[in-house]
Amino acid sequence: MTSISHTAMPADVRAAPKAKARNAALDRARTFITMLVLVHHSVIAYTYYGHTDKQSFLGFDGVVLFNDSFFMAAMFFLSGLFVWPSLKRKGTGFFLRDRWWRLGLPFIVCAVFLMPLAYWAVELELHDPNIGFAAFWWRTITSGPWEIGPAWFVWVLLALDVIAALVFAAAPGLVEAIGRLSLASYTRAHLFFWSLLIASIIVYVPAVLYFGAARWFAIGPIAIQASRMLLYLLYFLAGMGVGAVPFDKGVLAADGGLARRWPFWLAATTVSYGAIVALIYVKHGVLPDPNNLPFWWDLAYALAFASYGAAQTLNVLALFLRFDNEGSSILDPIRDNAYGIYLIHYVPVLWLQYALFGLSFGPAPQLTAIIKAVIVFVLTLAVSWAATAALRRIPGATHVL
């Protein structure tokens, strides 16, 4: 998510180096992951795991597993890439003001209006079909639960930007060290991979073994998955460090080792994802009690999860750097609206799933689930894209969306 600029800056800030030019591969990677978020939420109601609809398709469980095991960490990495140049150019005060408008204000709108509107559909379908929106909204903000949906990413990113400003002021050497690692990884991308993987294991494995994978910390609409707090911080700081040095001289160089050795990252991703799938099969098909798992399984799954996250993040970046870094792309028209699409999409997702609940499109439940998921995804993209484009025409709205 790029920062906005202002003309009324102090002279010393205006004299700072210009922001890095847009990088097509990174823009497209970020837009691609935003589309994965829409796919993820469009299909999760039709999984055996979620199973909020009568029809389900086992393949969607694989899609959800594929996404959930890496895509938000990768989004934090991408979000951190332009933070350091922005801090250098604007200073902490202007940087944090920009972040408030870009992240704080949208989060408030999501928490107070958009997410209650989205979850009203769930309440109507699963709990109280007669409750009005006003009554549901008031209960949400007073007694709860105050569900925040995918908007949790926005407040966490704002908190990480505050941490970035503190690091910029008090410990810039930390980010500069990551930048030096990126430079050293120009032709030897494995250095960055192993560093990211080892650090991921250190911050994630003890946390998930202690908290479990399903626990969330929540105070009102402020929520985050307990086991992944430090993991997201790590990926964000890693992105900051990579963005602190020129892209064409570091690990994200289009002609560097990461892009050139894309088959290796694809293979590493396949193997680590296969390990996750194998462990899930062992959990449900071999072990006597999937609700009471042995320690070795929890440890193995945590290690596989951390490995897949690091491998897949670099794999996605390598593929875009190698194959989608020039010319035009199908993702380009979505780019400027991607952030707004992310903020808005959960409303049409849940309401479309509510509208399709109980419907059948033939005798095959799996085919019905696929048809429903396609309908939800296509209409969600269309509605949220159109809404974002309309909002961005409002004067000043592009400073937020």
C-alpha positions in Angstrom: 0.0 0.0 0.0 1.7 3.2 -1.2 2.0 6.3 1.0 0.4 9.6 -0.2 2.5 12.7 -0.6 2.0 16.3 0.5 3.2 19.6 -0.9 3.3 21.3 2.5 6.4 19.7 3.8 9.4 21.2 5.5 12.3 22.2 3.3 14.6 19.5 4.7 12.0 16.8 4.0 11.3 18.1 0.5 15.0 17.9 -0.3 15.1 14.2 0.7 15.5 11.6 -2.0 12.5 10.9 -4.2 10.4 7.8 -3.6 11.4 4.7 -5.5 9.6 4.4 -8.9 6.8 1.9 -9.1 7.9 -1.6 -9.6 5.5 -3.5 -11.9 6.3 -6.9 -10.5 5.8 -5.9 -6.9 2.5 -4.0 -7.8 1.2 -7.1 -9.6 2.3 -9.4 -6.8 0.4 -7.3 -4.3 -2.7 -7.2 -6.5 -2.5 -10.9 -7.0 -2.5 -11.6 -3.3 -5.5 -9.2 -2.9 -7.2 -11.4 -5.4 -6.3 -14.5 -3.4 -8.0 -12.9 -0.4 -11.2 -12.6 -2.5 -10.9 -16.2 -3.6 -10.2 -17.3 -0.1 -13.3 -15.7 1.3 -15.5 -16.7 -1.7 -14.8 -20.4 -1.3 -14.4 -20.9 2.5 -18.2 -21.3 3.0 -18.1 -24.3 0.7 -15.2 -26.2 2.4 -15.5 -29.2 4.6 -13.6 -27.2 7.2 -15.9 -24.1 7.1 -19.1 -25.9 5.9 -21.5 -23.1 6.5 -23.4 -24.1 3.4 -25.0 -27.4 2.7 -22.8 -28.0 -0.4 -19.0 -28.3 -0.2 -16.1 -29.2 -2.3 -12.9 -30.8 -0.9 -10.7 -29.0 -3.4 -11.6 -25.7 -1.7 -10.1 -26.9 1.5 -6.8 -27.2 -0.4 -7.3 -23.6 -1.7 -7.9 -22.3 1.8 -4.9 -24.1 3.1 -2.8 -22.9 0.2 -3.7 -19.3 1.0 -3.9 -19.2 4.8 -0.5 -20.6 5.2 1.3 -17.7 3.5 -0.7 -14.9 2.0 -1.0 -12.5 5.0 2.6 -12.8 5.9 3.5 -12.1 2.3 1.2 -9.1 2.4 3.0 -7.7 5.4 6.3 -8.2 3.6 5.0 -6.3 0.6 3.5 -3.6 2.7 6.9 -3.0 4.4 8.9 -2.5 1.2 8.3 1.2 0.7 8.1 2.2 4.4 11.8 3.1 4.9 12.1 5.4 1.8 8.8 7.0 2.9 10.2 7.7 6.4 13.4 9.1 5.0 11.5 11.4 2.6 8.8 12.6 4.9 10.0 12.2 8.5 8.1 10.4 11.2 5.4 13.1 11.7 4.3 13.3 8.1 4.7 9.6 7.7 2.4 8.8 10.6 -0.2 11.4 9.5 -0.3 9.8 6.1 -0.7 6.3 7.7 -3.5 7.5 9.8 -5.5 8.7 6.8 -4.6 5.7 4.8 -5.2 3.1 7.5 -6.7 4.5 10.6 -9.7 6.2 9.0 -10.6 3.2 6.8 -10.3 0.9 9.8 -12.8 3.0 11.8 -15.2 2.9 8.8 -14.8 -0.9 8.5 -15.2 -1.5 12.3 -18.2 0.8 12.8 -20.2 0.2 9.6 -18.8 -2.2 6.9 -18.1 -5.3 9.1 -21.4 -5.1 11.1 -23.2 -4.8 7.8 -21.3 -7.9 6.5 -21.9 -10.0 9.6 -25.6 -9.1 9.8 -26.0 -11.5 6.9 -24.5 -14.3 9.1 -26.7 -13.4 12.0 -29.8 -13.6 9.7 -28.9 -16.9 8.3 -27.5 -18.8 11.3 -29.1 -17.2 14.4 -31.9 -14.6 14.3 -33.7 -14.2 10.9 -35.8 -11.4 12.3 -33.2 -9.0 13.7 -32.9 -5.6 12.2 -29.6 -4.0 11.3 -29.9 -1.3 14.0 -30.5 -3.8 16.7 -27.7 -6.0 15.5 -25.3 -3.1 15.1 -26.0 -1.9 18.7 -25.5 -5.3 20.1 -22.2 -5.6 18.2 -20.7 -2.5 19.5 -22.0 -2.8 23.1 -22.0 -6.4 24.1 -20.3 -8.0 21.2 -18.8 -10.0 19.7 -17.5 -7.2 17.5 -16.4 -9.2 14.5 -13.8 -7.4 12.4 -13.3 -9.8 9.5 -10.4 -9.1 7.2 -10.1 -5.5 8.4 -7.8 -6.8 11.2 -5.0 -6.5 8.7 -5.5 -2.7 8.5 -5.1 -1.9 12.2 -2.2 -4.3 12.5 -0.5 -2.6 9.6 -1.1 0.8 11.2 0.5 -0.5 14.4 3.5 -1.9 12.5 3.9 1.5 10.8 4.1 3.1 14.3 6.7 0.5 15.2 8.6 1.3 12.0 8.7 5.0 13.0 10.1 4.1 16.4 12.7 1.9 14.8 13.6 4.7 12.3 14.2 7.1 15.2 15.8 4.7 17.7 17.3 1.7 16.0 17.8 2.3 12.3 20.8 -0.2 12.3 18.3 -3.1 12.5 16.7 -2.3 9.2 20.0 -1.4 7.6 21.4 -4.8 8.6 18.5 -6.5 6.8 19.2 -4.2 3.8 22.8 -5.5 3.8 21.5 -9.0 3.8 19.3 -8.2 0.8 22.4 -6.8 -1.0 24.4 -10.0 -0.2 21.4 -12.0 -1.5 21.5 -10.4 -5.0 22.9 -13.5 -6.6 22.6 -15.8 -3.6 18.9 -15.6 -2.7 19.2 -18.7 -0.5 20.9 -16.5 2.1 17.8 -14.4 2.5 15.5 -17.5 2.4 17.4 -19.3 5.1 17.6 -16.1 7.3 13.8 -15.6 6.9 13.1 -19.3 7.6 15.2 -19.5 10.7 13.8 -16.3 12.0 10.3 -17.5 11.2 10.9 -20.7 13.2 12.2 -18.8 16.1 9.2 -16.4 16.4 6.4 -18.7 15.2 7.0 -22.2 16.4 7.1 -21.5 20.2 4.1 -19.1 19.8 1.9 -21.6 18.0 2.9 -24.4 20.4 2.0 -22.2 23.4 -1.2 -20.5 22.1 -2.4 -22.9 19.5 -3.3 -22.0 15.9 -6.9 -21.0 16.5 -6.6 -18.5 19.4 -7.1 -14.8 18.8 -6.5 -11.8 21.0 -9.4 -9.4 20.8 -10.5 -6.2 22.5 -13.6 -4.9 20.7 -12.7 -4.8 17.0 -9.0 -4.9 17.7 -8.1 -8.5 17.0 -5.1 -10.6 15.9 -4.2 -14.3 15.7 -2.0 -14.8 18.8 0.4 -17.3 17.3 1.2 -15.0 14.3 1.8 -11.6 15.9 5.6 -11.9 15.9 5.6 -13.6 12.5 3.8 -10.7 10.9 6.2 -8.3 12.6 9.1 -10.3 11.2 7.8 -10.2 7.6 7.1 -6.5 7.8 10.6 -5.7 9.1 12.1 -8.0 6.4 10.2 -6.0 3.8 11.4 -2.7 5.4 15.0 -3.9 5.2 14.7 -5.1 1.6 13.1 -1.7 0.7 15.9 0.2 2.4 18.3 -0.6 -0.5 17.8 -0.3 -4.2 15.7 -3.1 -5.6 17.9 -3.6 -8.6 20.9 -4.4 -6.3 19.2 -6.6 -3.7 17.3 -9.8 -3.4 14.4 -8.4 -5.5 16.5 -7.5 -8.5 14.8 -8.6 -11.8 18.1 -10.1 -12.9 19.1 -11.5 -9.5 19.3 -15.0 -8.2 15.8 -15.0 -6.8 14.2 -14.5 -10.2 16.7 -16.6 -12.2 16.3 -19.6 -9.9 12.5 -19.5 -9.9 12.2 -23.3 -10.5 14.0 -23.9 -7.1 11.5 -21.7 -5.2 8.6 -23.4 -7.0 10.0 -26.8 -6.0 10.6 -25.7 -2.4 7.0 -24.4 -2.2 5.6 -27.7 -3.6 7.5 -29.8 -1.2 6.6 -27.7 1.9 3.0 -27.5 0.9 3.0 -31.3 0.3 4.4 -31.7 3.9 1.4 -29.7 5.2 -1.1 -31.8 3.3 0.6 -35.1 4.4 0.5 -34.0 8.0 -3.2 -33.2 7.7 -3.8 -36.6 6.2 -1.9 -38.2 9.1 -4.0 -36.2 11.6 -7.4 -37.3 10.1 -6.5 -40.7 8.6 -3.8 -42.2 10.8 -3.8 -40.8 14.3 -6.4 -42.3 16.6 -7.7 -38.9 18.0 -7.4 -35.8 15.8 -8.5 -33.6 18.7 -5.7 -34.8 20.9 -2.6 -34.6 18.8 0.9 -35.7 20.0 3.6 -33.1 20.4 5.6 -34.3 17.5 2.7 -33.6 15.1 2.2 -30.1 16.4 6.0 -29.4 16.1 6.2 -30.9 12.6 3.2 -28.9 11.4 4.6 -25.7 12.8 7.9 -26.3 11.0 6.1 -27.1 7.7 3.9 -24.0 8.0 6.9 -21.7 8.6 8.8 -23.4 5.7 5.9 -23.0 3.3 5.3 -19.4 4.3 8.9 -18.4 3.5 9.2 -20.5 0.4 5.9 -19.4 -1.1 6.5 -15.7 -0.4 9.8 -15.8 -2.3 8.2 -18.1 -4.9 5.5 -15.6 -5.7 8.0 -12.7 -5.9 10.3 -14.7 -8.1 7.6 -15.7 -10.5 6.4 -12.1 -10.9 10.0 -10.7 -11.2 10.8 -13.3 -13.8 7.6 -13.5 -15.9 5.4 -10.4 -15.2 7.7 -7.5 -14.8 7.3 -5.8 -18.2 4.5 -4.8 -20.6 0.9 -5.0 -19.6 -0.8 -7.5 -17.2 -4.4 -8.6 -16.5 -3.8 -7.3 -13.0 -2.9 -3.7 -14.0 -6.5 -2.4 -14.2 -7.2 -3.6 -10.7 -4.0 -2.1 -9.1 -5.2 1.3 -8.1 -8.5 -0.1 -6.7 -7.0 -3.1 -4.9 -6.9 -1.5 -1.5 -10.5 -0.4 -1.7 -11.5 -3.8 -3.0 -9.9 -5.4 0.0 -11.7 -3.1 2.4 -15.2 -3.5 0.9 -15.2 -7.1 -0.4 -16.4 -8.8 2.7 -19.8 -7.2 2.6 -20.8 -8.6 -0.8 -19.0 -11.9 0.0 -21.2 -12.7 3.0 -24.4 -11.3 1.6 -24.0 -13.3 -1.7 -23.3 -16.5 0.3 -26.4 -15.7 2.4 -28.5 -15.2 -0.8 -27.2 -18.5 -2.2 -27.6 -20.5 1.0 -29.8 -23.6 0.5 -29.9 -23.3 -3.3 -29.0 -26.2 -5.4 -27.8 -26.3 -9.0 -28.3 -29.9 -9.8 -27.9 -33.3 -8.1 -24.1 -33.0 -7.5 -23.4 -31.1 -4.3 -19.7 -30.5 -5.3 -20.7 -29.0 -8.6 -23.2 -26.7 -6.8 -20.5 -25.6 -4.4 -18.2 -24.8 -7.3 -20.9 -22.8 -9.1 -21.7 -20.9 -5.9 -18.1 -20.0 -5.3 -17.6 -18.8 -8.8 -20.8 -16.6 -8.6 -19.7 -15.2 -5.2 -16.1 -14.4 -6.5 -17.2 -12.8 -9.8 -20.0 -10.7 -8.3 -17.9 -9.7 -5.2 -15.0 -8.5 -7.5 -17.5 -6.6 -9.7 -19.3 -4.9 -6.8 -16.3 -4.0 -4.7 -14.3 -2.8 -7.7 -17.2 -0.6 -8.9 -17.8 0.7 -5.4 -14.1 1.6 -5.0 -13.9 3.2 -8.4 -17.0 5.4 -7.5 -15.6 6.4 -4.1 -12.2 7.3 -5.6 -14.0 9.9 -7.8 -14.9 11.9 -4.6 -12.4 14.8 -4.2 -9.7 13.8 -1.8 -10.7 10.1 -1.7 -7.6 8.9 -3.4 -5.6 10.1 -0.4 -7.4 7.3 1.5 -8.3 4.7 -1.2 
